[in-house]
Amino acid sequence: MPALLEHAGHPPPRSRASLIQVAIVLVAGCAHAAGIAWPFSFGVELGLVPGQTVWWLQLLSLMFLVLHLDGCRSWKRAAWLGWLFATAMQCATWWWLFISLHTYGGLASPLAVIAIVGLAAFLGLYYAAVCGAFMLLAPVNRALRAIVFAALWLLAELGRVALFTGFPWGEGGYAQLDGPFDGLAKLVGVHGLTFGAALAAAAVVGLIRRPRWLNAVAVTAGLLLAFAASLAVQVDADAASRFTAAYPAAASAAGAVQKPFTVTLLQGNIAQDEKFQGGKGIPDALNWYGSQLLAATSSLVVTPETAIPLLPAHLPENYLDTLANHFVRPAAGASATAAIIGIPLGNSNTGYTNSAIALKPQTVGAKDGGDGVYRYDKHHLVPFGEFVHPLFKWFLAIVNIPLADFNSGAVSQPSFDWQGQRLAPNICYEDLFGEELAARFRDPALSPTIFVNISNIAWFGNTIAIDQHLNISRMRALEFERPMIRATNTGATAIIDYRGQVVQLLERHTRGALVGEVEGRSGTTPYAWWASRFGLWPWWALIVLVLAFAVLGGCGRRKG
C-alpha cells in the first residue's frame, strides 16, 4: 500500500521525463516563432532587437526538435512531438489573430482561442506526418539522415504554402534574413533557406550524437561553403551596384536602372473598428487621404490597402473625379505626380475586388477601372478575411468582417509604368508568396523595377505581426533584388532597398507621410529566373528524389 500511494503521488521517472520532453519541445516551438521576429524588449545586450530576425535561435529550436526525435522509440512518438512543436510554433507566431477575431470580429474570446489553436493544430498535422515519416525513413548514416529530415521538413512547410490556398506565415527561412546565409536567398529563395536551416540543424545534432572528427570536418566544411557562397553573391551584387552607378549605360546588363525618384507613402492610422464606420472612420479617411494625395509633390504617392474604404459608386459626388483630374491634368507648373490608391471596386453583378488604381498625367477615363486607368486586383485572398468557401458562409454570420467575399485577380498582372519605372503592386499578405511574384519576371523586358506593397494589418493591433510582415517584404526584396516600398494603415510603412535593408521607416501607429528616394533595379536573380518558370516544382522534385532514395535505397529503419 505505501508503494501504491507513493506511485500515485509521484509520476514514475519515465512519465516525468516524458513531461519534461514535451515541455522542451513546446518551448522550442515558441523559440522558432521568436526567431522569425524577436517579440520582446529584453535581450538587447545579446543583439536581440525587437522585430529583427534571430537566425541562430531558429536553428537552435530545430536542433532541440531533431535531438528529441532522434531519441524516439516509435514513429508515433515522433509524430506526437512534431505536432506539439508545430502547434506551439504557429500559435506563438500568429497569436495576434485573436485580436481580429475577438476585438474587431466580435467572436467570443473562448471561441477565438479555439479557432486559433484549432487552425494551428490542423496545420500541425503536416509536421506530425513528416516527423513520423522521419523515424520510418531516416538512414543510419548521419549525413543522409540530415538530408532526409531537411527534405521532410520542407515538405511540411510547402504544405502550408500550397494546400487550402496557403498560409505559410512564419516559415522558418525568414529567420535567416539577418543571418550569415541571407545572400543565398537570391539563389534559392526563402524555401531554400528553410531547407538549409533544417539541414544544418540536423547535421549538427548528428555531430552531437556521434562526435567523430570526420563528421565535424564535413559539417564545418558545409557551413563554411554556404557562408562563402552567401558572401560571394552579396559582394557581386554590391560590385554591380557600384559599376552601374559609375556607368549608367550598362544598367540593363549589370543591375541598377535609372536615377532615384521620390515617393510619398501615406499612413492614415485609421482605427480598425472605425475604418468602415460612417460616423467617424470613413469621413476621416476620405478627408485625410484626399488632402494628402492632392498635396503630394513627389514622383509617386501611395496609399494603404482600402485607404478609400468605399466603392466608387458610394463615394461623395466628384470625390474620385477630383483626384483623377488632379493627377491626369496637373495644373500648369505643378510637379508631375502619379498616385497608387487602395480602393475596393466592383458591384453586386460582377462581384467585388480588393484593388489598387493608379493615376498619372495624361491618363484618361478615371472611373472604376475604366479605359486608361491602371488597375491591380488582389490575386491571393485571405481565407475568411477576403473570401469564404460556400460551405462556410455561416461563419460570416457570427463575425463582423466587412468586404469579406472578394473576387480574385490574375496571378501575373502588368506593372504600372511611370517615369521609367515599372511599379508592381501587391496587396497585404500577397508578398508572402514569392513564387507568385516571380511570375512577373518571366519576361525581363517587363519585369518590375520596384515592388509596391499596400497593406492594412490594423486588424492585428500594435503587435509583432507588423514586424513579421515587414520581414516578409524584406525577404522578397532580397530574393528579387528589388526595392520594396510599403504604404500601410498602421505600420510598417517603409522603404526597403534591393538588399532587403530598411532605409526609412515611419513610426507605427502614428499618422504621417514618409517621403524618400527609391532606386529601381533591373536584371534577374537566379531565383527569379527559375521560380518564374517552374514555381515550386523544383522543390517538390527534390523532396521526391530524397524520399525515393530513402525508401528504395533500403537505408531506412523502422521503429515501433
N, C-alpha and C positions, 0 to 999 in steps of 0.2 A: 504493500500500500504506500509506504513512503516513496518508493521509487516511482510509482504511478503518479503521485502528487507532484513529485519533482519534475517529471516529464511533462505534466500538464501545465506547470507554471513557467517552464523554460523550454523554448524550442530546442530540438537537438542540434548539434553542430552543423549538420548538413542543411537544415532549414535556415539556420542563422546565416550560413554562408550564402545560401540562395537569396535571401533578402538583401544581403549586402551587395551581391552581384546585380540584382535588379536595381538597387539604388544607384550604383555606379553607372549602369547603362542609362538610366533616366537622366542623371546629371550630365553624362557625356552627350546625350541628345540635345539638352539645353545649351551646352557649350558649343555645339555645332552651330546652333542658331545665333549665338553671340558672336561667332566668328564671321558671320555674314555682315553684321553691323553691330559694333560694340554698344550695348544699350545703357551702360552705367556711367556715372560721373567719376567714379573712383578708378584707380589704376593708371593714372597719367604718368606716374613715375616709371611704369613699365612700358610706356608707349601706347597705352590703350586709350585712344582718343575717341570720345563718343561719336558714333556714326561711322567710324572708319572700320574697314575690314581687319580681321586678325587672322592672318593666314596660318600661323603655327597652331592656334587654338583649334581650328577646324581639323588640321592634321592630327593633333593630339586626341581629339574626340573620336575620330575614326580609328586611331590606334587602340584606344580602350575597347571599342566595339570589337575589332578583329581579335584582340587579345582574349576577350571573353568567348568569342565564337570558337577560337582555337581550343578552348578548354571544354567545349560542349561534348557530351557523350551521345547525343542524338540530333537528328535534323529538326525534330520537333522543338527541342530546347533552343536551338539556334534560331528557328523561325520566331519563337516567342521573344527572344532577346532583340532580334532585328525589328520586330513590330513595336516593342516598347521604346527602343531608341528612336525610331522614325516618328512615332506618335508624339513623344516628348519634343523632338526636334521641330516638328511642324506646329505644335501648339505654342512653343516658345518663339517661333518665327512670326506667325501671323495671329497672335492672340488678340490683336487690335481689331479683328473682325467683330469682336464683341461690341465695340463702340458703334459700328454701322448697324448691327442687328438690333441692339438694345436701345442705345441712346437716340439714334436717328430713325431706325426702322420700327421701333415700338414693340419689339419682341420681348416677352418676359425674360428676365435675366437667367432663370434656370434653363429655359428653352434655348437661349442664345449660347450658353455654355455647352449644352448638349449638342447643339448644331456644330460648334467649332470642334469639340473633341470628337464628335462623330465623323466629321469630314477628315480630320487628322487620322483617326483610327482606320477609316476606309482606305485612304491613300497609303497608310502604313502597311496595308496588306501587300503592296508591291514589294516593300523591303523585307517583310516576313518571308515572302516566297523566295526571294533571291538569297537570303541568309540561310534558309533551309536547304536550298539547292547547293549552296557553297559547301555545306557539310557533306552532301552526297557526291559532289563532283570534284572537290579540291584535290589536286595531286599531292603526293607526299613531298615532292620536290618544292622547296620553298620559293624559288623564283617563279615557277609555273603557278604555284598556289597564289601568289600575289597578283599575277595577271588574271587569273580566273576571278578572284574577288573584285578586281577593278572592273572587269567586263560585266559582272553581275550587278555591281553597284550602279554602274552607268545604265544598265538595263532598267533598274528601278527608277532612276532619275528621268530617263527618257519616257518611261511610262507616265510620269506626271506631265511631261511636255506634250505628249501626243494623244493620250486617251481622254475621252469625255471632254473634248475641246481644249484640254490642257490647263494645268495650274502649277507651273514649276517655280513659283515664288519661293526663294530660299534654297535654290540649288547650290550644292557645295562649291562649285567652281568659282562663284562670286567672291568667296572668301580669299581667293588668291589674287584679287585685284591689286592689292598693295604689297604683294609678296615678291620674292626674288624671281618667280617664274611668270610674271604677268606679261612679259613680252611675247610669250608663246600664244597668247590669245589671238593675235593676228594670223597665226598659222593654223590653229586648231579650234579656236572659239572657246566659249565657256564650257561646252560639253567635254572638250579635250582636257581642259583644266580639271574638270570633275574626275575624269578617268585618271589623270596623272596624280591627283591628290590621293585617290583611293589606292592606286598602285604604290605610291611612296609609303603610305601608312601601313599597308600590308607587308611591304618589303622590310620596313623597319621592325615590325613585330616578328617577322620571320627571323631577323637577325637576333632579336632579343631571345626568342625561343631556342634558337640554335646558333650560339655565338661562335661561329667559325671564321677564321681570318679571310677565307676565300669569299664568304658571304659578305663580310664587312667591306672588302675591296669592291665587290660588284655593286652593292648598294651605294657606296660613296661615289664610285665612278658614274653611276647612273644619275645621281643627283647633281654632280658637277657638270655632266654633259648637258642636262636640262637647263641648268643655270647659265652655262656658256651660250647655249642656243638662244635663250631669252635675252641675254645681254647683247649678243651679236645682232639680233633682229632690231633691238632698240637703238643701238649705235647706228645701224644702217638707216633707220628712219630719220634720226637726227641729222645724219650727214646729208640725206636727200633734202631735208628742210633747209639746211644752210646753203646747199648748192642752188636750189631754186630761188632762194632769197637773193642770191647774187646774180643769177641768170634766169629771169622770169620767162624767157622764151622757151626754156627747157622744161617748163612746168608740166606739160602733158606727159612727158616721159618720166619724170622723176618724182612728182608728188604734189607740191603746193601749187595752187592756182590763184590768179587774180590778186588784187590788193584787198586788204581787210575792208569790210564795210560795217557800218554801225547798226546796232539793233537796240530796240527798247522792249523789254519784257515786263509785262504787267502782272501784278499780284494784288487782286482786289480784297482778299481776306474776308470774303462773304461767309458768314456762319452757315454751316450746312443746314441747320434747322430753319434758316431764314431764306436760303438761296432760292427756293421755288415758291416763296410766300409773297402774295401780292401786297400785303400791308407794309412791309419794310424791305425785304431782301431784293425783290425784283426791281422796284424803283431805284434802290441804292445801286444795284449792278448796272442798270441802264444809264443812270446819270454818271456814275464814276467812269465806267469803261468808255462811254460815249465821249466824255470830255477828254480823257487821256488819249484816245485814238485821234481825236481832232487836233490835239496839241503836240503830238509827236513830230519830231523833225529828223529822226534818224532814217537810214535807208529802209528799215523794216521795223514794224511794231507788231507785237504778237500778244494775243490774249490767251487766257487759260481755256480749258475744255468747258463748253457750255457757259462761257462768260456771259453771253447773251442768252438768258435762260428761257426764252420764249420762241416759239415757232414764228417765222416771218409774218404769217397772217395774223398773229396775235400781238405784234409789236405796235407801239403808238404810231399813228399816222406819220409817214415820211421819215421815221427813225432810220431805217436801213437805207432809204434813198439819200438822206443827208450824208451818211457815212460814205456811200458809194460815190456820190458826186464829189466829195472832198478828195478821195483818192484817185478817182478816174480823171477828173478835170481839175487839177490843183490850180489855185489862184496864181496869177502872174507873179513871178519872183519867188514863189513858195518852193521849198525843197521837194524833190521827187521822193515820195514815201509810199511804200506798199504796206499792206496790212494782212495778217492772218488772224481770222476771228473764229473762235469756237462758238458754234450755234447748232441747235437741233433743226433738222429740215424734214420736209415731207408733209403728208396728210393722211387722213384715215383711209383713203382709197389705195394709195400706193405704198403706205407704210412709212415709218419714220426712221431717220438715221442720225447717229451721233456724228456730227460733221465739223469741218472747218472750211470756211470760204476765204479766198484770197482776192484782194483788190489791188490794182496798181494803175498808174497813169495809162490812159488810152484804152482801158478795159471798157467794154460796153455790155449792156444787159445785166444789170446788177440785182436781179430779183431771184431769190431761191434757186441758185444754181443754174440760172439761165445762160444763154449763149455768151461766151466771153468771160464768164466768171470762173475762176479756178475753184474746184470743189474736191474735197477729200472726204470720203465716208469711212468711218472706222470699220476695219475688217474683223479684228479679233475681239469679239464682245465678251463681257464678263458674265459668266453664268449667274442667274438670279439677280444680277445687278442691272444688266442691259438686255438680256433675253431669257426667256423661260420656256422650257420644253412644255408642249401641250399637256403632258401628264402631270406637270407641277404648277399649273395655273392657279390652283388653290392656294399656293404659297403667297401669291400677291395679295390675297385677301387678309392675311394676318400680319403683313409688314407694310410699312409706308415707304415705298421706294418709287419716286416719280420717274417717268420715262423709262420704264423697266422692260420694254419689249421693242427693241430696235431691229431694223434690217441690217445685214452685213454688207460692207463694201467689198470690192475686189481685193485680192491679196497683193497685187502689184499695180499701183496706180501711178500715173505720171507725176513728176516733180513740178513744182511751181518755179518757173523761170523768172528771175529778176536780177538785173544788174550783173549779169554774167554768172550768177549762182543758180544752182538747181537745188531748191529747198524741198526736202522730203518730210512732210508731216507724219507724225504718228500720235495717236491719242491714248493717253493714260497708260495702261499696262501693255499696250502693243509692243513697246520696246523690250518686253520680256522675251519676245520670240524672235531671236536673231536670225533664224533660218528664213523667216518670212520677210524681214527687212532685206535679207540678202538677195531676194528675188529681184530687187531693183538694180542690182549690179550685173545683170546678165549682159546688158549692152553697155560697154564702158562709155560710149558717147552720150548715154542718157542717165548714167548713174548719178546719184545725189552728190553734191559737194558739201552740203550741210544738212544734218538732221534737225528737225524741229519737233520737240515733244510738248504737247499741251495736255495738262492734267488737272484733275480736281480730286485730291485724296483727303479733302476736309472730312469725308466720311469716317476717317480713322483717327481724328483728333490730332493733337500735338504729340505724336508717338514716334517710335523707331521706324514706323512704316515710311516716313518721309525720307529718312536716311537710306533705308533699304532700296527705295525706288531711285534715289539719286545714284546709288552704286550700280544699279541695273543699267541706267543710262550711261554711266562711265564705262561699263564693260562694252556696250555697243560702240561707243566712240573708239575704244581701243581695238576692238575686233576689226572694224572697217577703216580705221584711221580717218575718221570724220569728226569734226566738231559737232557737239550736240547742244543746242540752246533749248532751255526749258522755261516755259511760262506756266505757272501753276497758281491755283487759288490761294493756298496757304503755305506752300513750300514743297519741295525746294526749287525756287526759281533761280536758275544758274546758267552760266556759260561754261561749257566743258570743252577743252581743246582736244585735238586729234589723238593725244596720248592718254586720254581718259582722266586728265587732271582738271579739277575745278579751278578756274582762273578768276571767276567772280561769282559771288553768292549773295542773294538778298536774305536778310534775316527772316526766318519763318514766322508765320502768324502775325505779320505786320502788313500794312497796306503801303504799296510803293511801286516804283518803276526802276528796273535795273537797266542802265544804259552802258553799253560796252561795244567792243570791236570783236569781230569774228573773221577768221581767215579760212575760206573754203579750201577744200582739198580735192584732188583728182587721183587717178591711179586706182589700182585694185589690189587689195591684200590677198595673199593665198587663201585665207579663209573665205573672203568674199567671192573669190573665183569659184572654188569648188562647192560652197554652200549654195550659191545662186543656181548651180546646175544640178546638184544632187541632193540638196536638202539634208535630211537626217540619214539618208540611206548608207553613207559610208560607215556611220556608227552602228547601224543595225548589222551591216555586213561584218564589221569587226567582232561584234558580240557573237554572232552566229559562228564565225570561224573559231573563236576561242572556245566556245562551249562545245562545238563539234569535236575539236581536238581533245577536250577533256573527257568527252563521252566515248568517242571512237578510239582514242589513243589508249584506252584501258588503264589510264593512270588515276582514275577516281577511286575513292574508297567510301564504302557505305557504313553508316553507323546507325544503330538503333532501329 
